[in-house]
């Protein structure tokens, strides 16, 4: 970047050589004045009104016009001897919090670049001091023939300077605010807050000059011999008859522009809810029917009971039978010997039981017979 001014930052007894570089650039499209009949350029020539002739740039100087029309000539030599300590110096006069600066005072912005290797250390020192203090530096400097006020702050790893207007150059807002008493209701404030919330925040990088882009399209079309694109006419603003209605309409328009359904809440309130059949009930009925069928098939396929002589406990559970009013279940428990009289081996089981009973009674009879014989012997 090309520097527009060379000088130094005066920081107490420290002097920092710097170069002044423009921090902004204009992308506006400029036009030339041309003759409409043949597109010839319109030129301005400088004439001396006393001699009525054209003069060159070397013949042009500076002069101050007094109230009575008298011209007081001012030469470059006169300006070079002005007692301005900031002729080639940015003199820091104070450090203040950033919120002390009124944005109305902001003017052009510049970057301050360190000039040469010797300036690196003091430049970095000033930058880090500004970072740690969370303050900005107020300075005075001279540029383009006048002394100016500036503010130094840190931007990334660089020091930037904003030109500031002098306090007496900022006009007071007298006669700007409405001179009538206006009462604002809380409901109106609520709608204004809702509109602000709906609009939300924006990334400044997403904003662009739509007018310049449209103008570039027109120029490109004309240069290629095509007809310029038609642009939609801007909506004409009407009179504000009802502030509340205007606020409500603005909120709805902002929501629609952001892809939100403006009437989603109203549609939700008017929607009719239709109950659907319960899947759980249907599945429960199917499950009960399945269980009953399985129980019937199980009882039909159940094999005959095995022959046994031991006493066991069995539980016989009847299956659930579904009725129209509901399903009823019965359960019975019976403790009995597991001898099925319908079993084909009935005679064999009865004979085995009888033989076992006789076998148990035989030792008892023998013991009684021995006892009787011994008693007879004693009596003999």
C-alpha positions as CSV (number, residue, x, y, z in Angstrom):
1,X,0.0,0.0,0.0
2,X,1.3,3.4,-0.9
3,X,1.9,5.9,1.9
4,X,0.3,9.3,1.7
5,X,2.3,10.9,4.6
6,X,5.6,10.3,6.4
7,X,6.3,11.4,9.9
8,X,6.6,10.1,13.5
9,X,4.5,9.2,16.5
10,X,5.6,11.2,19.6
11,X,5.0,9.1,22.7
12,X,6.6,11.0,25.5
13,X,10.3,11.0,24.8
14,X,9.9,8.1,22.4
15,X,9.7,8.8,18.7
16,X,8.4,6.1,16.3
17,X,9.0,6.7,12.6
18,X,5.8,5.8,10.7
19,X,4.1,6.0,7.3
20,X,0.4,7.0,6.9
21,X,-1.6,4.6,4.7
22,X,-5.3,4.9,3.7
23,X,-7.3,2.2,5.5
24,X,-10.4,2.5,3.3
25,X,-11.1,2.6,-0.4
26,X,-14.0,3.8,-2.5
27,X,-15.8,1.5,-4.9
28,X,-18.2,4.0,-6.2
29,X,-18.6,4.4,-10.0
30,X,-17.8,7.9,-11.3
31,X,-19.0,9.4,-14.6
32,X,-17.6,11.8,-17.0
33,X,-19.5,14.7,-18.5
34,X,-19.9,14.3,-22.2
35,X,-21.5,16.1,-25.1
36,X,-24.8,14.3,-25.8
37,X,-24.6,14.7,-29.6
38,X,-21.2,13.1,-30.1
39,X,-20.1,11.8,-26.7
40,X,-17.2,14.3,-26.6
41,X,-15.6,14.9,-23.2
42,X,-16.5,18.2,-21.5
43,X,-13.3,19.9,-20.3
44,X,-12.9,22.7,-17.8
45,X,-10.3,25.3,-18.4
46,X,-9.0,27.8,-15.9
47,X,-9.3,31.4,-16.9
48,X,-8.1,34.6,-15.2
49,X,-11.1,36.8,-15.0
50,X,-9.0,40.0,-15.2
51,X,-6.9,39.0,-18.2
52,X,-9.6,36.8,-19.8
53,X,-7.1,34.1,-20.7
54,X,-6.4,30.5,-19.8
55,X,-3.6,30.0,-17.2
56,X,-1.4,27.1,-16.4
57,X,-1.1,25.2,-13.0
58,X,2.2,26.9,-12.3
59,X,0.5,30.3,-12.4
60,X,-2.1,29.4,-9.8
61,X,-1.5,30.2,-6.1
62,X,-3.6,30.5,-2.9
63,X,-5.5,33.4,-1.5
64,X,-8.0,34.2,1.2
65,X,-11.0,36.2,0.3
66,X,-12.0,38.8,3.0
67,X,-15.5,39.7,3.9
68,X,-15.4,42.8,1.6
69,X,-14.1,40.7,-1.3
70,X,-10.5,41.6,-0.9
71,X,-8.0,38.7,-1.8
72,X,-5.2,38.2,0.7
73,X,-2.4,36.1,-1.1
74,X,-0.9,33.2,1.0
75,X,2.3,31.6,-0.3
76,X,3.7,28.2,0.4
77,X,6.6,29.9,2.2
78,X,4.1,31.6,4.5
79,X,2.6,28.2,5.4
80,X,6.0,26.6,5.9
81,X,6.8,29.0,8.8
82,X,3.6,28.4,10.7
83,X,4.3,27.5,14.4
84,X,2.8,24.0,14.3
85,X,4.6,21.4,16.4
86,X,2.7,18.6,14.7
87,X,3.8,19.5,11.1
88,X,5.4,16.0,10.7
89,X,4.5,14.5,14.0
90,X,1.5,12.6,15.5
91,X,1.7,13.9,19.0
92,X,-0.1,11.8,21.6
93,X,-1.7,14.0,24.2
94,X,-3.9,11.6,26.3
95,X,-5.2,8.0,26.8
96,X,-8.9,7.6,27.4
97,X,-11.5,4.8,27.3
98,X,-12.9,4.1,23.9
99,X,-16.5,4.8,24.9
100,X,-15.4,8.4,25.6
101,X,-15.2,9.1,21.9
102,X,-18.5,10.1,20.2
103,X,-19.0,8.3,16.9
104,X,-20.2,11.6,15.4
105,X,-16.6,12.8,15.6
106,X,-15.2,9.9,13.5
107,X,-13.7,10.8,10.1
108,X,-11.3,9.2,7.7
109,X,-9.3,6.1,8.9
110,X,-5.6,5.3,8.3
111,X,-3.1,2.6,9.1
112,X,0.2,3.6,10.8
113,X,3.0,1.4,9.4
114,X,6.4,1.2,11.1
115,X,9.0,2.9,8.9
116,X,12.2,0.8,9.0
117,X,13.7,-1.7,11.4
118,X,14.5,0.8,14.2
119,X,10.8,1.6,14.5
120,X,9.7,-2.0,15.2
121,X,10.5,-2.1,18.9
122,X,8.8,1.2,20.0
123,X,5.9,0.5,17.6
124,X,5.3,-2.9,19.3
125,X,5.6,-1.3,22.7
126,X,2.9,1.2,22.0
127,X,0.6,-1.4,20.5
128,X,0.9,-3.8,23.4
129,X,0.4,-0.9,25.9
130,X,-2.8,0.1,24.2
131,X,-4.0,-3.6,24.2
132,X,-3.3,-4.1,27.9
133,X,-4.8,-0.7,29.0
134,X,-8.0,-1.2,26.9
135,X,-7.7,2.5,26.0
136,X,-7.2,4.6,22.9
137,X,-4.7,7.4,22.4
138,X,-5.8,10.9,21.5
139,X,-3.3,12.7,19.2
140,X,-2.9,15.8,17.2
141,X,-1.3,15.9,13.7
142,X,-1.1,18.2,10.6
143,X,-2.3,17.0,7.2
144,X,-3.2,18.8,4.0
145,X,-2.6,22.2,5.3
146,X,-4.4,22.0,8.7
147,X,-4.0,20.6,12.1
148,X,-6.3,17.7,13.0
149,X,-7.4,15.5,15.9
150,X,-6.9,11.8,15.8
151,X,-7.6,8.6,17.8
152,X,-5.1,5.7,17.8
153,X,-6.4,2.1,18.4
154,X,-5.2,-1.4,17.8
155,X,-6.6,-3.3,14.8
156,X,-5.2,-6.9,14.7
157,X,-1.4,-6.4,14.9
158,X,-1.4,-2.9,13.5
159,X,-2.1,0.6,14.9
160,X,-4.9,2.5,13.2
161,X,-5.7,6.2,13.4
162,X,-9.1,7.7,13.0
163,X,-9.4,11.3,12.1
164,X,-11.7,13.1,14.5
165,X,-13.6,16.3,14.1
166,X,-12.9,19.0,16.6
167,X,-15.6,19.2,19.3
168,X,-16.8,22.6,18.0
169,X,-17.3,21.0,14.5
170,X,-20.0,18.7,15.8
171,X,-23.4,20.4,15.8
172,X,-25.9,19.9,18.6
173,X,-29.2,18.2,17.6
174,X,-31.3,21.3,18.2
175,X,-34.7,21.3,16.5
176,X,-34.3,17.7,15.3
177,X,-36.4,15.8,17.8
178,X,-40.2,16.2,17.7
179,X,-41.4,19.3,19.5
180,X,-44.7,17.8,20.6
181,X,-45.5,15.5,23.6
182,X,-45.9,11.9,22.4
183,X,-47.0,9.0,24.6
184,X,-45.7,5.5,23.7
185,X,-47.7,2.6,25.1
186,X,-46.1,-0.6,26.5
187,X,-47.8,-2.7,23.8
188,X,-46.2,-0.6,21.1
189,X,-42.8,-1.0,22.7
190,X,-43.4,-4.8,22.9
191,X,-44.2,-4.9,19.2
192,X,-41.1,-2.8,18.5
193,X,-39.0,-5.2,20.6
194,X,-40.5,-8.2,18.7
195,X,-39.6,-6.6,15.4
196,X,-36.0,-6.0,16.6
197,X,-35.8,-9.6,17.8
198,X,-37.2,-10.9,14.4
199,X,-34.7,-8.9,12.4
200,X,-31.9,-10.1,14.7
201,X,-28.3,-9.6,14.0
202,X,-26.4,-9.5,10.7
203,X,-22.9,-10.2,9.6
204,X,-21.5,-7.0,8.1
205,X,-19.6,-9.1,5.6
206,X,-22.9,-10.2,4.1
207,X,-24.0,-6.6,3.2
208,X,-23.1,-5.2,-0.2
209,X,-23.9,-2.2,-2.4
210,X,-26.8,-3.4,-4.4
211,X,-27.0,-0.1,-6.3
212,X,-23.4,-0.4,-7.5
213,X,-23.9,-4.0,-8.6
214,X,-27.1,-3.1,-10.6
215,X,-25.2,-0.1,-12.1
216,X,-22.4,-2.4,-13.2
217,X,-24.9,-4.7,-14.9
218,X,-26.3,-1.8,-16.8
219,X,-22.9,-0.6,-17.9
220,X,-21.9,-4.1,-19.0
221,X,-25.1,-4.5,-21.0
222,X,-24.7,-1.2,-22.8
223,X,-21.1,-2.0,-23.6
224,X,-22.0,-5.2,-25.2
225,X,-24.8,-3.6,-27.2
226,X,-27.6,-5.3,-25.2
227,X,-30.6,-3.6,-23.6
228,X,-30.1,-2.9,-19.9
229,X,-31.9,-5.2,-17.5
230,X,-35.2,-3.9,-16.0
231,X,-35.1,-3.2,-12.3
232,X,-38.2,-3.5,-10.1
233,X,-39.7,-0.3,-9.0
234,X,-39.3,0.4,-5.3
235,X,-42.4,0.1,-3.2
236,X,-44.0,3.4,-2.5
237,X,-44.4,4.1,1.2
238,X,-47.8,5.2,2.4
239,X,-48.9,7.3,5.3
240,X,-48.7,5.7,8.7
241,X,-52.3,5.6,9.8
242,X,-52.1,3.0,12.6
243,X,-48.7,2.5,14.3
244,X,-49.8,-0.8,15.8
245,X,-50.9,-2.3,12.5
246,X,-47.7,-1.1,10.8
247,X,-45.6,-2.8,13.5
248,X,-47.5,-6.0,13.3
249,X,-47.3,-6.1,9.5
250,X,-43.5,-5.4,9.8
251,X,-43.0,-8.3,12.2
252,X,-44.9,-10.7,9.8
253,X,-43.0,-9.4,6.8
254,X,-39.7,-9.9,8.6
255,X,-40.6,-13.5,9.6
256,X,-41.7,-14.3,6.0
257,X,-38.4,-12.9,4.7
258,X,-36.5,-15.2,7.0
259,X,-38.5,-18.3,5.9
260,X,-40.6,-18.5,9.1
261,X,-44.2,-19.5,8.9
262,X,-46.1,-16.4,9.9
263,X,-49.4,-18.1,10.5
264,X,-48.1,-21.3,12.1
265,X,-49.4,-20.4,15.5
266,X,-52.8,-19.6,14.3
267,X,-53.0,-22.7,12.2
268,X,-52.0,-24.8,15.2
269,X,-54.8,-23.3,17.3
270,X,-57.5,-24.0,14.6
271,X,-56.3,-27.5,13.8
272,X,-58.7,-30.4,14.6
273,X,-57.2,-33.5,16.3
274,X,-58.7,-36.8,15.1
275,X,-58.0,-39.7,17.5
276,X,-56.5,-42.8,15.9
277,X,-57.2,-46.4,16.9
278,X,-54.8,-47.7,19.6
279,X,-52.2,-50.0,18.2
280,X,-51.6,-51.4,21.6
281,X,-55.2,-52.6,22.0
282,X,-55.2,-54.3,18.6
283,X,-51.9,-56.0,19.3
284,X,-53.2,-57.0,22.8
285,X,-56.3,-58.7,21.2
286,X,-54.2,-60.5,18.7
287,X,-51.8,-61.6,21.4
288,X,-54.7,-63.0,23.5
289,X,-56.2,-64.9,20.5
290,X,-52.8,-66.3,19.7
291,X,-52.3,-67.5,23.3
292,X,-55.6,-69.2,23.4
293,X,-54.9,-71.1,20.1
294,X,-51.5,-72.1,21.3
295,X,-53.0,-73.4,24.6
296,X,-55.5,-75.5,22.7
297,X,-52.9,-77.0,20.5
298,X,-50.6,-77.7,23.4
299,X,-53.3,-79.5,25.3
300,X,-54.2,-81.5,22.3
301,X,-50.7,-82.6,21.6
302,X,-49.8,-83.3,25.3
303,X,-48.5,-86.9,25.7
304,X,-49.9,-89.3,28.2
305,X,-48.6,-89.2,31.7
306,X,-45.8,-91.5,32.7
307,X,-46.4,-94.3,35.1
308,X,-45.1,-93.6,38.6
309,X,-45.5,-94.8,42.1
310,X,-44.5,-91.6,43.9
311,X,-46.9,-88.9,45.1
312,X,-46.3,-85.6,43.3
313,X,-48.1,-82.3,43.1
314,X,-49.3,-81.1,39.8
315,X,-51.0,-77.9,38.9
316,X,-53.6,-77.9,36.2
317,X,-54.3,-74.5,34.7
318,X,-57.2,-74.0,32.4
319,X,-56.7,-71.7,29.5
320,X,-58.3,-68.3,29.3
321,X,-61.5,-68.0,27.4
322,X,-62.4,-64.8,25.7
323,X,-66.0,-63.6,26.1
324,X,-67.7,-60.6,24.4
325,X,-67.6,-58.5,27.6
326,X,-64.0,-59.5,28.4
327,X,-61.7,-62.4,29.1
328,X,-62.0,-64.6,32.3
329,X,-59.3,-67.0,33.5
330,X,-59.7,-69.8,36.0
331,X,-57.0,-71.7,37.8
332,X,-57.2,-74.8,39.9
333,X,-54.6,-76.6,41.8
334,X,-55.0,-80.3,42.8
335,X,-52.6,-82.4,44.8
336,X,-53.1,-86.1,44.0
337,X,-51.1,-89.1,42.8
338,X,-50.3,-88.9,39.2
339,X,-52.0,-92.2,38.3
340,X,-54.2,-91.9,35.3
341,X,-56.9,-94.7,35.5
342,X,-57.4,-94.4,31.7
343,X,-53.8,-95.4,31.2
344,X,-53.4,-98.8,29.5
345,X,-51.0,-100.1,32.2
346,X,-53.5,-100.0,35.0
347,X,-53.3,-103.7,36.0
348,X,-49.5,-103.7,36.1
349,X,-49.5,-100.6,38.4
350,X,-52.1,-102.1,40.8
351,X,-50.2,-105.4,41.0
352,X,-46.9,-103.6,41.7
353,X,-48.6,-101.6,44.5
354,X,-50.1,-104.7,46.0
355,X,-46.8,-106.6,46.0
356,X,-45.1,-103.8,47.7
357,X,-47.7,-103.7,50.4
358,X,-47.4,-107.4,51.0
359,X,-43.7,-107.1,51.1
360,X,-43.9,-104.5,53.8
361,X,-46.4,-106.6,56.0
362,X,-44.3,-109.9,55.8
363,X,-41.6,-108.9,58.3
364,X,-44.2,-107.8,60.7
365,X,-46.0,-111.2,60.7
366,X,-42.7,-113.1,61.2
367,X,-41.8,-110.9,64.2
368,X,-45.3,-111.6,65.7
369,X,-44.9,-115.4,65.1
370,X,-41.5,-115.5,66.9
371,X,-42.8,-113.5,69.8
372,X,-45.8,-116.0,70.2
373,X,-43.4,-119.0,70.0
374,X,-41.1,-117.7,72.7
375,X,-44.0,-116.9,75.0
376,X,-45.3,-120.5,74.6
377,X,-41.9,-121.9,75.5
378,X,-41.7,-119.9,78.7
379,X,-45.1,-121.0,79.7
380,X,-44.2,-124.7,79.1
